[in-house]
Amino acid sequence: MCATILPEKHMHYPVLLNEIISIISPQYGGTFIDCTFGQGGYSSKILEFPDTKVIAIDRDKDSLKKSTDIKLKFEGRFFFKNLKFSQLNNLKLKNENVKAIIFDLGYSYSQIKDNKKGLSFDSKGELNMKMGINDFSASDVINKLDEKELEQIFKFFGEERESKKIAKEIVLKRKVKKINTQELVKIIEKTKKIKNFKIHSATKVFQALRIFVNKEISELIYGLINATKTLKKDGVIAVVSFHSLEDKIIKYFFKSLSEAKSISRYVPKTPTKKNLLNLISKKPILPSSTEVKQNPPSRSAKLRYAVKKYDFYNFETDILNKFKYLIDIENYSKKL
């Protein structure tokens, strides 16, 4: 999961940028963490404010070049680490008063169009989809997991209605030869009888594979947990998501920690539990009509954010239990 889907004819276009800046208020200075650096859209904008410092992370090594350019421009105020955002707790932030942590869960246009990454159904050749710091590829998934496991991945990670038929056809075809990107697209197009002319037939299966290969469910969950631990009192956590499964997880996490049951019993002199987060609005912020016109892929974006109310680290959350069924599906990868 790395920053922002881009329109084809434009350079980097960070989604909901103005709304993010309004929420995190970098004009007052402070340290900010950009968890999905990508092409540096959010980081660059924050650094335009003179008293700011940005710590950026990204699992994609291809982000390193852009980070080097920004580091030279904002020497001493910008730092980059090649990490997954679930590894936020690996950052040495003991003396940092982190004002906001930002996640943009989309893919950049350059990532989608990179044939080596193989994220798109337009890619040529080998199925890959590894975004960095991975143990297996989409090719391993398609050619090695059994029919039931493939069905579950397509159904729950891609919300693909014909997941069973597609999984069955894949298992049949791979007995003859190894399946690459073009073969997988052909299988899906042939298998799906109901066509949706608004989106490509392979869209949902490819989404499911990207989520599975990059373990995006557990990445998001642990990213949210570690971000909330990292923030100090009055710090903001802001997340831009692009599909319903991500939004469901974010919505539940914010809601559960903003209700009066979220701070652990270990808080000194606190006999009753208190809400750790202040959820400013239950409804997500959506892109304006102007932004959607300029950058059509932004139409599916949703921004949710919350403010931390207490300087407390070891809070309780049931989010891992709530979404255990999805993590169990992720764990099919242990066979690869």
Protein Blocks (a to p, Z undefined) as FASTA:
>chain_A
ZZhiadfkbccddehklmmmmmnopmngpadddfblmnommmmmmmmpmkbccddddfbl
klmmmmmmmmmmmgoiaccddddfklmmmpccklpccfbdcddfbdcfklmmmmklomaf
kbghjaehinbjpabdfklmmmmmcfklmmmmmmmmnopaklmmmmmmmmmmmmmpccdf
klmmmmmmmmmmbdcfkbcfklmmmmmmmmmmnommmmmmmmmmmmmmmpcghiacdddd
fbfklmmmmmmmmmmmmpcclbcfklghilbacdfbdcfbfbdcdddfklmmmmmmlmmp
ccdddddfbdcfbdcdfklmmmmmmmmmmmmmmmZZ
